[in-house]
Structure formats: structure tokens, C-alpha cells
Amino acid sequence: MEKPRSDILTQGTSYWLDEHLSIVRQNILDEAKRIAKLDNREGPVVEPKDIAEAAKRFAPGTEVPAKETPKQTTWQTLVEWASSPMFVSALLAIAFGILGVYRGGQGAFDIAKVFAGAIVGSAAVTVKSNIKLR
């Protein structure tokens, strides 16, 4: 099977397409085995006509809708995307920011700035690692 040209697809898109097609291929093969078994062939021996019949069921030549994935809430998406250190840093930045407001001390604001910087650093690392995965 020829791979899609790399100048058309990103690495992540190419990976998704390969995974999707491997699932479709396995479904076709399983269906072809079932068809062969219904013909009471020993083995069951899968013949080209079984593959063709099974392929028509899973890849009929018209658009086949992909499986729908359940919708995630914004909170679920955020938790999945962000790292734990980012959340801890965000909570500490908020806590020290509130202390700075109520205590009026510049030191609490300085500490909040440090944790805000940690949030930015964590976000950058998360984005960079997610880009490498795709």
C-alpha cells in the first residue's frame, strides 16, 4: 500500500489516516473471514471474492462518516491539555496574588509573578511536546 505524500499531509494527519485505515482494513478482513465461514469452507479460506464483498460493506465508494467522538466540556479539554505543574503554578499564582491584594505587600506580588512565569513555561513545554507527538 502506497503511503500518502508527505508534502500533502502533516505527520499527525498522516498518523491518523494510517490508524483509521488499519481499523478499516481489519474490519474488512474480519468480515471476509465471516463470509468465508458462512460458505462452509475449511479453514475458513478467504478468497478474493470474500474480500471484495467485505470491502463493499466497509468502503462502498461513497463518503462513510467517521465515528462520532463524545463532546468534551471545556474543563475536560483543559485538564487533558495542561500539565499538573501548570495547574499547581496557576493556583499558587492566584493565591499569592490574592495575598498581595489583601496584605498590600510587594513581596506577595513578586512571588505571584514567579508562579505566573512558571505557568508560561509549563504551557510552552506542553505545547512543544504536543507538537512533537503530532
Secondary structure, 3 states (H helix, E strand, C coil): CCCCCCCCCCHHHHHHHHHHHHHHHHHHHHHHHHHHHHCCCCCCCCCHHHHHHHHHHHCCCCCCCCCCCCCCCHHHHHHHHCCHHHHHHHHHHHHHHHHHHHHCCHHHHHHHHHHHHHHHHHHHHHHHHHHHHC
